[in-house]
Amino acid sequence: MYQKILVIFFTVLLIYSCSKKDLELESVSKNDSFRLYQEAYTSFERGDYFYASKKFSEAELNFKNVEYAAKAAIMSSYALYGINFYEEALESLDRYLMKYRADKNVIYAHYLIAIIHYEQISDEKKDLKPLIDAQREIDFFLKKYPESDYSLDLKFKKDLILNQLAAKELYVAKYYITTQKWVPAMNRLKIIVKNYEKTIFIEEALHRLVEINYHIGLEEEAKKYAKILGYNYNSSEWFEQSYKILNKEYKIKSSKKIKDNDGFFKRIIKKIR
């Protein structure tokens, strides 16, 4: 919901930057294109986004001025996004970017594309493709427009995506652990250690590597991961769990229990939603 509000805020700025000028021009030239745009804009303000999108598209076709045509095109795309017609909105934005490459709102179009992909992310148990698509679009935007007004929002969303990608790997690793498939489980955990070391799941991933390696008799490997966990997170509860594996006499002092199964995957989803 938060991201919807933020996109609406940016869109209002985009609309207001030209709407007054459009209305002034309309009073001078009462042609079909401006009447269509005004009708679309009125519908947009009422929240009738489907009808607004249709009228913005009609206005685009009638405008002789490229700047106004581009404005109508991107407003039509946003209206489709506003009613969650994601596929249609993306197609509309692609057409806009091909037709109006020099338009001043191109940055906003790329931002909206990234947001649309982001909003289609589900949870870590389901399809991975929306996560990959969202990450790709956000990375593209941050590389191309690092100093834009939208970058801060997308940087925050990228961190959440990385957390959810790590959650996906941990979910699969824990499945392999339950079926005692130790090698594929360790491979998944190592992906987290290598690619997602800044996520909230790194500590458990390290602990699980300690746990598995010790269980299959690779004590030196277990100690290696325990050292990494201890060096970086020596006050964490996961480190205490790992320390107890290697030191049977150790008694965990922490009274706070780790929520291993209860709500484990919900933590990252709450952050995203």
Secondary structure, DSSP 8 states (H G I E B T S, - for coil): -HHHHHHHHHHHHHHHHHHHHHHHHHHH---HHHHHHHHHHHHHHHT-HHHHHHHHHHHHHH--SHHHHHHHHHHHHHHHHHTT-HHHHHHHHHHHHHH-TT-TTHHHHHHHHHHHHHHT---TTS-SHHHHHHHHHHHHHHHH-TTSTTHHHHHHHHHHHHHHHHHHHHHHHHHHHHTT-HHHHHHHHHHHHHH-TTSTTHHHHHHHHHHHHHHTT-HHHHHHHHHHHHHHHTTSHHHHHHHHHH-TT------S---SSTTTTHHHHHHH-
